[in-house]
């Protein structure tokens, strides 16, 4: 099953994120991101980026510490 809201949006954003990381010259482990919105699309994007960080050598816990999700209920 493919959910375009979660996986499709995540894949497109991840492609841009990977290029931004490469262009910045700052390693993935030193990147930080804040997501405004913790709905299915925001969480889907975060999951895709966490997987990228894991592929770059971080543990899942280390990768998750690089992100904050903010929604109507706060952080």
Secondary structure, 3 states (H helix, E strand, C coil): CCCHHHHHHHHHHHHHHHHHHHHHCCCHHHCCEEEECCCHHHHHHHHHHHHHHHHCCCCHHHHHCCEEEEECCEC
